[in-house]
Amino acid sequence: MSNQLPFKFGSEVYTWFMSNDGQTHQGRLGHMIEVIAKAGFSGIQAIFTWMGDLIDPIKLADKLQEQGIELAALALALDWNEETETEREREVADHAIRVLSQFPGAVLNTVQIPTGRHNLAERQKRLVNIVNTVSKRAADKGIPCSYHPNSPHSSIIRTAEDYKIVLEGLDETVTGWTPDVGHIINGEMDPLSKMKEYQHLINHVHYKDWNGDPEFTLMGKGKVDLLGVTQWLKDIDYKGWIICEDEGEEALDDPDFVTLHDGNWIQKDLIPNLK
């Protein structure tokens, strides 16, 4: 996509992950890379725990090179509910760090799997501690890190109060923040206002659209001011990735169509309207 912009557009595989609890397209990362490249994106954010044989850095690098796109980030999604990482969680995180060490500049995108808002204050404290701990290990290897909140009702970081507690607890020396505009508006906040409030933390961005019926919709069909957000990112010379993570209803049935739609919408409807 446009080389005149300071940032690059990529796509995440969550559109595929949503199908049948993620099992329908398990191990089809190669196909996803092909579709994302066909859609005109410059990079991909993969979900680490279901990359199939492309979890091998050599095989992944070969496939990315074949399709002419970059590894923008890996999403590390774990429960992280205990006081510290479980042994298994640490093993998975360290494996992701080893893979990312072979792709300079690719982001470790940390995200907690929502499991309920019980014991909220203590679990938020634990989450901050674990995200900072994991990010420190990655940062020590030269890997950029970014924390990604989400907005299901079972998430412990979905409201403005949650954001204040968690974002202000992040260790800025080892991790930044990934504002996901769809999750922000789904938590009854204004995406651009929240991004401006914590601008200093932003080092990775996720796009999805939202219509409140009940939640997300096809990109460009909802109420998120994606043009306004993109214009602001251009104005502040944001140089990271913008990753499209479409969670509209269509993504459940035809993720290839949604990925191609998003790429076309960005090229035809979003970028041409930037000043």
QUIFEN-V719733 format. One line per field, one symbol per residue. burial: # if it has 24 or more other ideal C-beta (glycine too) atoms within 12 Angstrom, else .. A space follows every 10 residues. Layout:
burial: ???
This chain:
burial: #...#.#### #########. .#..#..### #######.## ########## ##.##.#..# ..##..#.## ########## #...#...#. .######.## ###..##### ####...... ..##.##### #########. #.######## ##..#####. .##..##.## #..####### #######.#. ##.##..#.. ########## ....###### .######.## .###...#.# ########## ##..###### #######..# #..#.
